[in-house]
Amino acid sequence: MKISKGLAVVSVKEAKDAVQLTLDDGSERQVDHVLLGTGYDVDLSRYPFLTSELLSQVRQIGGYPDLGGGFESSVPGLHFVGAAAARKYGPLLYFVAGTEFTSNELASYISRNRS
């Protein structure tokens, strides 16, 4: 079994009792099963509710906000949770299962840092 990571499928063709794949590195594979992990890339610049002025103040790493404690961005009082927080806090934040940790951490941070 050959596993290819970080490649995109360019084309798929039916081939007798198999599937013929062409990958973006030019290679081809004839396989009987295909599993694709599509992933999700966060890009804050594509969030329509964030103004360009605000975005220019948010320190970013590859489109993700660079977060500190309590999910706070470089803009004091602006917190990001969910997929936007996954780069800093881990992949659990992509899923509903991560909401218990997220809500406790965020509420605790805000409570400790009230002005």
Secondary structure, 3 states (H helix, E strand, C coil): CCCCCCCCEEEEEEECCEEEEEECCCCEEEECCCCCCCCCCCCHHHCCCCCHHHHCCCCEECCEECCCHHHECCCCCCECCHHHHHHHHCHHHHCHHHHHHHHHHHHHHHHHCCC
